[in-house]
Amino acid sequence: MTTDPTPKSRLWRHYGLIGLGWLSIALGVLGIFLPLLPTTPFILLAAWCFARSSERFHQWLLNHSRLGPIVKAWQSGKGLPRKVRNRTLLVMWASLVVTALLVWNVWVLPYLVAVGVGTTVYLMRRPVAE
């Protein structure tokens, strides 16, 4: 006799995405106050998690007065506001440089540069919301 693990795995996925979404919200809000912690990527990750797990939380995020406009602009295809994109890139590169200096490993540097360049190219090719 075999049992179908699908409903149980769907439940774990559902609550896992909700948990990751709220963790992303918490980190995004912290990023508002901590200069090296970016806000935008965490808020967009939360929106992605909530869109796949909880319509109620996704709507809450979309209608949030501070966080909602970032998500709405991104999901509508308008992209990020120029100021947000530039700040995200600045903080990301500052974090990568600090990480490189703290780790100081010749093997880690190419990975950090690859992540930085890849993310920069990706964001620069996205539309800019005005």
N, C-alpha and C positions, 0 to 999 in steps of 0.2 A: 504494500500500500504506500503510495507516494502522496505527499501533500504539496500543494502549490505555494511556494514561498513568495509569490508575487505580491499579494496584498500586504504582507508584513514588510517586504522590502520597499514597497511604495510608501508605507507609513513612515519608515525610517528616513526615506528620501524627503518626504514632506516636512517632517520635523527638523531634519538636518538643514534643509534650505531655509526654513524659518529661523533657526538658531544662527546660521551663518549670516542671514540678512540682518538680524538684530545686532550681532557682533560687528558687522560692517557699519551699521548706523552709529554704534557707540564709538568705533574708531574714527569715523568721519566727523562726528561732533567733537571728539578730542582734537582732531586735526584743525578745527577752527581756532583752537587756542594754542596748540603746540606747533611751532613753525616748521619742523621737519617732518611732520605727519600730514600727508596730503588728504584733503577732504573729498574731492571729486571722485577719485577712483573707488573709494569705499562706498560712497552714496550710489554710484552707478552699479556696483556689485550688489548692494542691497536691493536695488530696484529689480535687477535680474533675478535674484533669489526669490523675492516676493512675487514677481510676475509668474513664476513657475510653482509657487506653493500656496500663496494666500492672496486672493483678490482684495480682501479687506485691508491687509497691510500695504499692498501695492497702491490702493486708492488713497490710503492715509499719507503715504510718502508723496504721491503725485500732488496731493492737495496741501502739503505742508508749505507754510509761507516762505521759509528760507531754503529748504532743500528741494522742494517741488520744481521750481523753475529750471534747475540744472537737469533734472531727470526728464522733464517735458521737452526741453530743447533737444536733448540727445535722442530721445525716443521718436521725436517727430522728424528726425533726419536733418535738423538745422545745425547740429553739432553743438560744441561748447562755446560759450562766450569767449571772445579773444582773451580777456583778462584772466578768466579761469584756466584756459589752456596754457597761457604763458606762465601763470603761477604754478600750475601743475608741473610743467617742464622744469622750471627753476628749482622747485623743491625736490623733484626726482633726481636731477643732476647733483644737487647739493648732497642728497642722501647717498648717492652712489659714490661721490668723492669721499665723504666721511667714512663710508663702509670700506672703500679701498685703502684709506689711510689706517683704519683700525685693524683690518685683516692683514694687510701688507703681505699678500701672497701673490707671486707671479702668475700662478695658475688661475686665480680668481679674477684677476684684472680683465682678461678677454671676455669673460662671461658678463661682468658688470658693464663693460663697454657695449657688448652686443645687446644687452637688455636696454640700455640707455638709447642707443642708436635706433633700435627697432621700435621702441615706444615713441621716440621723437618723430621718426618718419611716419608712423601710423597716425599720430595726433596731428601732424602738420598736413597730412593728406585729407583729413576730415574737414567738412564744411565748418565755417565759423558763424555762430549765431550772433546777430547784431542786436 
